[in-house]
Amino acid sequence: MTLTLEWACGFEQFGAISDIAQVAQPWTAQLSNGNFMSISTTTGVRSLQGSGVTPKALNLGNFVSSGVIWTVPNIGTRYLGMGWFLPALPSAEGNLFQFTATPPANPGGVGADGVRITLDNTGTVRIRQNSTNAVLVTSAAYAVSANTQYWLSMSCNPNSGWVAFALNGTVICTATLGINFALQYITFLSAGVSSVGQNIVVDDLVSYSTDGTDTASTLVPPRSVWTSLPNAVGDQTQWSRVGGAVANWDSVNGQTYQTAMYNTTSQNGTLDYYNITDLPGAPTTIDGVVVTACARKEDSGSRNLKLHARVNGVDDVSSALMLTTGAAFWYLSATFPQAPGSVAWTASAINLCQLGLESA
């Protein structure tokens, strides 16, 4: 089968709760109990950082309802992979993930439809049907250990009827659903509450779609998310600088948005390109490139942003991403599973790639 990268995030680009709350494309996030949730520097979680990028991961916290509700395109099978660190087992059975057609009232609650994956204080994983609370499958006891990092793989196809949960390439449990629902929401959350700090930390999250020949045994192999930042001028510098940057690329080479130094344009069709830092080594498999920009609209009327991936003068261009007027900055992303010219990405193509912004 063919897995196509849809989205990836090492979480290095997020510096605060308000940043993760503003991911607008292609997924949106809803936070609950945000005071107890943090994006933090951490050890023990897989993370391949970019040059000059501070390592961060997403800590789901250790309070009731700590978690993230992701809104995803309803396209059938959803394949997820992520680095997953569990400091301690929960004191009782608690929810880890939910796949639902409508969002639960809060991350810690039980959705009205779909299925959820739970973990208890013995390390046992269960898959439960939300509408009846019935256990569809139970893993072997002690399948999951505390103070351990894993590569976690999950898949769910609500139309064909399965959900699978795997750690380090080994399927822990697979359930035949016997129900049919539209997969629109995925909830990540910490399992239970503990005074000693039970929580769950995730990093290097990747999401894939499929060509339709999927099975429940298909797993996302370990993947690292490398962050490359602008480091040199590109082919066009048509936006204007605000602040003290010496060049356009220097205005946008940070990990989080800046309010004093940035690039701006009031015209449609203007382009800014930026060269980026090279990959480390020579990876043999590159699933895709996710271009992420942080933007806001300060004038009246309509304004869209298109994201470019450019190699040797050839561009792939995202669809127009609509901006709305307001004070908030929004992180906007577009995924390019293939290099410009509809060819596979290679390390040399990545190192030649320029990232571009186009006002539209």
C-alpha positions in Angstrom: 0.0 0.0 0.0 1.0 3.6 -0.3 1.0 5.9 2.7 1.0 9.6 1.9 2.1 12.1 4.5 -0.6 14.6 5.4 0.8 16.4 8.4 3.8 16.3 10.7 5.0 18.3 13.7 7.9 17.9 16.1 6.3 20.6 18.3 9.6 22.5 18.3 7.8 25.3 16.5 5.4 25.9 19.4 6.6 27.9 22.4 3.4 28.4 24.4 -0.2 27.1 24.8 -1.6 30.0 22.8 0.6 28.9 19.9 -0.7 25.3 19.7 -4.3 26.7 20.0 -3.8 28.6 16.8 -2.9 25.8 14.4 -5.4 26.6 11.7 -4.4 24.3 8.8 -4.9 21.5 8.1 -6.0 20.6 11.6 -7.4 22.7 14.5 -6.8 22.1 18.1 -9.1 22.6 21.1 -7.5 22.8 24.6 -9.1 22.0 27.9 -7.6 23.0 31.2 -4.9 24.9 29.4 -3.4 26.1 32.7 -2.3 22.5 33.3 -0.9 21.9 29.8 2.5 22.9 28.6 4.8 22.7 25.7 8.1 22.0 27.4 11.7 21.0 26.9 11.9 17.4 27.7 14.1 14.3 27.7 13.2 10.8 27.0 11.0 11.5 23.9 12.2 11.0 20.4 13.0 14.3 18.9 15.4 15.2 16.0 15.7 18.9 16.2 16.8 21.3 13.5 19.9 23.4 13.8 19.4 26.0 16.4 15.9 24.7 17.3 15.1 24.2 20.9 13.7 20.7 21.5 10.1 20.8 22.8 7.4 18.2 23.1 3.7 18.2 23.9 3.0 17.4 27.5 -0.6 16.4 27.9 -0.5 17.1 31.7 -1.8 15.0 34.6 -5.2 16.5 35.3 -8.7 15.4 34.4 -9.6 16.6 30.9 -6.0 17.5 30.0 -5.6 16.8 26.3 -6.1 18.0 22.8 -9.0 17.4 20.4 -7.9 17.4 16.8 -10.2 18.0 13.9 -9.2 16.0 10.9 -10.5 15.5 7.3 -13.0 12.7 7.2 -11.2 10.5 4.6 -11.6 7.0 5.9 -8.5 5.4 7.3 -6.4 7.5 9.6 -2.8 6.4 10.3 -0.9 8.0 13.1 2.6 7.7 14.4 4.3 9.5 17.3 7.0 9.4 19.9 5.2 8.5 23.1 6.6 8.7 26.7 4.7 7.5 29.7 6.3 8.5 33.0 3.9 6.5 35.2 0.9 4.2 34.8 -2.5 5.7 35.8 -4.1 4.9 39.1 -7.1 3.3 37.3 -8.4 2.9 33.8 -8.2 6.1 31.9 -8.7 7.2 28.3 -5.7 7.6 26.0 -7.2 8.3 22.6 -10.7 8.6 21.1 -11.9 8.4 17.4 -15.3 10.0 17.1 -17.6 11.6 14.6 -18.4 14.5 17.0 -16.1 16.0 19.6 -16.5 14.8 23.2 -17.7 17.6 25.6 -14.1 17.7 27.0 -11.0 15.6 26.3 -11.4 13.5 29.4 -15.1 12.7 28.7 -16.5 9.9 26.7 -17.7 10.7 23.2 -21.2 9.9 22.2 -20.0 7.8 19.3 -17.0 6.0 17.9 -14.3 4.2 20.0 -11.7 4.9 22.5 -8.4 3.4 23.7 -7.7 3.1 27.4 -4.9 2.2 29.8 -5.1 1.0 33.3 -2.7 0.6 36.3 -1.6 -2.9 35.2 -0.5 -1.6 31.8 -3.4 -3.2 30.1 -4.8 -1.6 26.9 -8.5 -1.8 26.0 -10.5 -0.7 23.0 -14.0 0.3 24.0 -17.1 1.2 22.0 -18.3 4.6 23.3 -22.0 4.1 22.8 -22.2 1.0 25.0 -18.9 1.1 26.9 -18.4 -2.5 25.7 -14.8 -3.8 25.7 -14.1 -4.8 22.1 -10.6 -6.2 22.9 -8.2 -6.4 25.8 -4.4 -6.6 25.5 -2.2 -8.9 27.5 -1.5 -7.5 31.0 1.6 -5.4 31.5 1.8 -4.7 27.7 2.8 -1.1 28.6 5.5 -0.1 31.1 5.9 3.1 33.0 8.9 5.4 32.6 9.3 4.2 29.1 9.4 5.8 25.7 7.7 4.1 22.7 7.1 4.6 19.0 3.3 4.5 19.0 1.4 3.6 15.8 -2.4 3.7 15.5 -4.9 3.2 12.7 -8.6 3.5 12.6 -11.0 2.9 9.7 -14.6 3.5 10.8 -15.9 2.4 7.4 -14.1 -0.9 7.0 -14.3 -1.4 10.7 -11.1 -1.7 12.7 -8.9 0.1 15.1 -5.3 -1.0 15.9 -2.8 0.1 18.5 0.9 -0.8 18.4 4.1 0.0 20.3 7.6 -0.3 18.8 6.2 -2.1 15.7 4.3 -4.7 17.7 0.5 -4.7 17.6 -0.8 -4.6 21.2 -4.5 -4.9 20.3 -6.7 -4.8 17.2 -10.5 -4.6 17.3 -13.2 -5.2 14.7 -15.6 -2.4 15.3 -18.9 -3.7 14.0 -20.0 0.0 13.9 -19.8 2.6 11.2 -19.1 6.3 12.0 -17.6 9.3 10.3 -14.1 9.8 11.6 -13.7 13.6 12.2 -12.1 14.0 15.6 -9.1 12.4 17.3 -8.6 13.1 21.0 -5.2 12.7 22.7 -5.2 12.8 26.5 -3.4 11.8 29.6 -4.8 8.7 31.3 -6.1 9.5 34.8 -4.7 11.7 37.5 -1.8 11.1 39.9 -0.1 13.2 42.6 3.3 11.9 41.4 2.9 13.4 38.0 1.4 10.7 35.8 1.2 12.2 32.3 1.9 11.5 28.7 4.3 13.4 26.4 4.2 13.1 22.6 6.5 14.3 19.9 7.3 13.8 16.2 3.6 13.3 15.4 2.8 12.2 11.8 -0.5 11.6 10.1 -1.0 9.7 6.8 -3.7 8.9 4.4 -3.8 5.8 2.2 -4.4 4.7 -1.3 -7.2 2.4 -0.2 -5.4 -1.0 0.0 -5.0 -0.6 3.8 -5.3 -3.3 6.4 -5.3 -3.3 10.2 -1.8 -4.6 10.3 -0.3 -1.6 8.4 1.8 0.4 10.8 3.6 3.8 10.5 7.3 3.1 11.0 9.4 5.4 13.3 9.7 8.9 11.9 11.5 11.9 13.0 10.4 15.5 12.3 13.3 17.7 11.3 12.8 21.5 11.5 14.6 23.5 8.9 14.5 27.3 9.3 15.2 30.1 6.8 18.9 30.9 6.7 19.5 32.8 3.4 17.9 34.9 0.7 15.7 33.2 -1.9 14.9 33.9 -5.5 12.4 36.7 -4.7 12.2 39.3 -1.9 9.1 41.2 -2.7 7.7 41.7 0.8 8.8 44.6 2.9 10.7 44.2 6.2 9.5 45.6 9.5 11.9 45.9 12.4 15.7 45.5 12.5 16.2 42.4 10.3 19.1 42.8 7.8 17.3 40.6 5.2 13.8 39.2 4.6 14.9 35.7 5.7 16.2 37.1 8.9 12.7 38.4 9.8 11.3 34.9 9.7 14.0 32.5 11.0 12.7 32.1 14.5 10.8 29.3 16.2 7.8 31.4 17.2 6.2 34.5 15.8 7.6 38.0 16.5 5.5 41.1 16.8 8.4 43.6 16.3 10.3 42.1 13.4 8.5 40.5 10.4 7.7 40.8 6.6 4.6 42.4 5.3 2.9 43.2 2.0 -0.2 45.1 1.0 -0.3 43.8 -2.6 -1.6 40.6 -4.2 0.8 38.3 -6.0 3.9 39.3 -4.2 6.5 36.6 -3.4 9.1 36.0 -0.8 11.4 32.9 -0.9 13.8 31.7 1.7 16.6 29.1 1.6 16.6 26.8 4.6 19.1 24.9 6.7 20.2 21.5 5.3 19.2 18.1 6.6 21.6 16.2 8.8 23.3 13.3 7.0 21.5 11.7 4.0 18.2 10.1 5.0 17.1 7.5 2.5 13.3 8.0 3.1 11.6 11.4 3.1 7.8 11.2 3.3 7.2 14.8 2.5 7.7 18.4 3.4 5.3 20.5 5.6 5.7 24.2 5.0 4.4 26.2 8.0 4.0 30.0 8.1 2.8 32.3 10.9 0.6 35.1 9.5 -2.1 37.6 10.3 -4.2 40.1 8.2 -4.1 43.7 9.3 -6.1 45.4 6.5 -9.7 45.3 5.4 -11.0 43.2 2.5 -10.1 39.7 1.6 -6.5 38.4 1.9 -5.2 34.9 1.3 -1.8 33.3 1.7 -0.3 30.6 -0.6 2.7 28.5 0.6 5.4 27.4 -1.9 8.0 24.7 -2.1 10.5 25.6 -4.8 13.3 23.4 -6.2 15.5 24.5 -9.1 13.0 27.2 -10.1 10.0 24.8 -10.2 7.2 25.5 -7.6 4.5 23.4 -6.0 1.9 25.8 -4.5 -0.7 25.2 -1.8 -4.3 26.2 -2.2 -5.2 29.7 -0.9 -5.3 29.8 2.9 -7.8 32.5 4.0 -6.7 35.0 6.6 -9.0 36.9 8.8 -8.5 40.3 10.3 -7.4 40.4 13.9 -4.6 40.7 16.4 -3.9 36.9 16.5 -1.2 35.2 14.6 -2.1 31.9 13.0 0.1 29.0 12.0 -0.8 27.9 8.5 0.5 24.7 7.0 0.6 22.9 3.7 2.0 19.4 3.0 3.9 18.5 -0.1 4.2 14.7 -0.3 6.3 15.0 -3.5 8.9 17.4 -4.7 8.1 19.9 -7.4 7.7 18.1 -10.7 5.9 15.2 -9.0 9.0 13.3 -8.1 10.1 11.8 -4.8 11.8 14.0 -2.3 15.6 13.3 -1.8 18.0 14.8 0.7 19.6 16.9 -2.1 16.2 18.2 -3.2 15.4 19.2 0.4 18.7 21.0 0.7 18.0 22.9 -2.5 14.4 23.7 -1.5 13.2 27.2 -0.9 10.1 28.0 1.1 7.9 30.7 -0.3 5.1 33.0 0.7 2.6 34.5 -1.8 -0.1 37.0 -1.0 -3.3 36.2 -2.9 
